[in-house]
């Protein structure tokens, strides 16, 4: 009977050891799961903090980019306004310069017209003087009549060319 009791006590001890081992294993699994859960929660909390920090940083960068863009846009608008003002001033200056050139050209044409009319009047006086019967004495002539006529034709032709060139 003692053998049986010894066997039973050995069996009970072995069973108890198995139960203790099993309980230790279960406790170990639970502890590992709890550690994993805690690590996972910590990792998720760290990730949330990192995402929140990244989001804040991104929002700050976007805000700064918008501020810089607004400053650049304002500077560009100001530059555009200055450029438009300069263009308007340049157009006014160009218009004034054009008017001045037109006035000078009109004066030049007026002087040419006056010189031309004066020349015609002189020629008319000479012709009138000749037609009245008062011939110009030959000792006062500098050139023969043919040379004077040829020069007059050349002068008229050059005047017409100059007028054609000025008009074009």
Secondary structure by P-SEA (a helix, b strand, c coil): caaaaaaaaaaaaaaaaaaaaaaaaaaaaaaaaaaaaaaaaaaaaaaaaaaaaaaaaaaaaaaaaaaaaaaaaaaaaaaaaaaaaaaaaaaaaaaaaaaaaaaaaaaaaaaaaaaaaaaaaaaaaaaaaaaaccccccccccccaaaaaaaaaaaaaaaaaaaaaaac
